[in-house]
C-alpha cells in the first residue's frame, strides 16, 4: 500500500496524523478492511490460489507429505498471503507510475508495471486529457475531522461527460489486477469513493488546506496489462451514510478491550496461579 505523507501504520491499521495537531484520523481503507466482510470473496479465492500452487508442484509436494509435513503445511498456509502481498506491491508500483506520469516526474524502469502504465496512457489519450488544464489533483490527502477519518484520492480530473460535452469533475480510484476483468468492481469501492468525495478538507503537499471541491462524478479506473475501463460508481450520500456506519463500527472495534475477566459461581473460582520460584543450589 502506498504511504501518503501523514499516514502511518499501527497495530489497528493505518491512521493519518493531523498536521493541525488534532486527534489521529482513521484511514478510509482501514475502515473498509475492518468493518466490511469480504470473506464471501476472499475464502474461495484463497482456496483457489492455494490449490493451483499445490497442483503446479504436485510431484514435489507429495514427496514432502510424510517427511516434511509441518513445513509443508506452513508453506501452503502462506500461499494466499504471499499472493495478496505481491498484488498489493504491484498496485503500489502502478499508482506511483501513474502519479509520476501526471506530474511529469521520472518513472522507474519496471517491465511488470510498463503494460499497466501503457493502458493508463491509452486512457488519458482517449479522453484527450491535457495535464495542465484537466488534472485537478493526483494522490492528494483529504480529511474529515468532524467524523474522524482521512484518505488519499488517486485522481481528481475534468472529463467531458456532462450534457453537450460539458466538463465534469471526477474523483477516480485506480485498481490494478493481473487476473480480474477490467469491468469488474466490488461494492465496497463505492464506500471508499463516497468517503473521499464527501471529505471536508483537501490537504496540499505543503499542508495548506482548502475546502473539498464539489465532485460531480466518481468511478474506478481499472488498469490491466492488456486493457482498461473506467467504471462509474454511485458514490452518493446514501453510500456515505453506509460508510459512516462502517466508520462507527471500526472506531468501536479499535477501542474495545481484547480480554475480559471470566465470571465463576461462588466457590468455584480457580485457585490463584502460584508464582514460579527458583531454588538455590544447596
JOWOCOR-V545443 format. One record per pair of residues at least 12 apart in sequence whose C-alpha atoms are under 8 Angstrom apart, sorted by the first residue. I is the first residue (numbers start at 1). J is the second residue. Records with the same first field share a line. If there is no record, write none. Layout:
# JOWOCOR-V545443
I=J / J
This chain:
# JOWOCOR-V545443
1=88 / 89 / 91 / 92
2=92 / 95 / 96
4=139 / 141 / 152
6=18 / 19
12=254
13=30
14=26 / 27 / 29 / 30
15=27 / 30 / 150
16=149 / 150 / 151
19=207
23=148
24=148
25=143 / 145 / 148 / 149 / 150
26=148 / 149 / 150
27=149 / 150 / 151
28=149 / 150 / 151 / 192 / 195 / 196
29=151 / 192
31=246 / 247 / 250
32=188 / 191 / 192 / 246
34=250
35=246 / 247 / 249 / 250
36=188 / 246
46=80
47=80
49=79 / 80 / 83
50=76 / 77 / 79 / 80
53=79
54=76
87=177 / 178
90=113 / 176
91=175 / 176 / 177
93=113
94=113 / 116 / 117 / 176
95=154 / 174
97=113 / 117
98=117 / 120
99=138 / 139
102=131 / 135 / 138
115=224 / 225 / 226
116=176 / 223 / 224 / 225 / 226
119=223 / 224 / 225 / 226 / 227 / 228
120=223 / 228
123=228
127=159 / 160
129=159
134=157 / 158 / 159
135=155 / 156 / 157 / 158
136=155 / 156 / 157 / 158
137=155 / 156 / 157
138=153 / 154 / 155 / 156
139=152 / 153 / 154 / 155
140=152 / 153 / 154 / 155 / 202 / 203 / 204 / 205
141=153 / 202 / 203 / 204
142=196 / 199 / 200 / 201 / 202 / 203 / 212
143=199 / 200 / 201 / 202 / 203
144=199 / 200 / 201
145=200
150=196 / 199
151=196
152=196
153=171 / 172 / 173 / 196
154=171 / 172 / 173 / 174
155=170 / 171 / 172 / 173
156=169 / 170 / 171 / 172
157=169 / 170 / 171 / 172
158=170
168=216 / 217
169=214 / 215 / 216 / 217
170=215 / 216 / 217 / 218 / 219
171=193 / 197 / 215 / 217 / 218 / 219
172=193 / 218 / 219 / 220 / 221
173=193 / 219 / 220 / 221
174=220 / 221 / 222 / 223
175=220 / 221 / 222 / 223
176=222 / 223 / 224
177=222 / 223 / 224
178=224 / 225
182=222 / 223 / 224 / 227 / 228 / 229
183=222 / 228 / 229 / 230 / 231
185=220 / 231
189=220 / 233
190=233 / 234 / 235 / 239
191=235 / 239 / 240 / 242 / 243
192=243
193=218 / 219 / 235
194=235 / 236 / 237 / 239 / 240 / 243
195=240 / 243
197=212 / 215 / 218 / 235
198=212 / 240
199=212
200=212
217=232 / 233
218=232 / 233 / 234 / 235
219=231 / 232 / 233
220=232 / 233
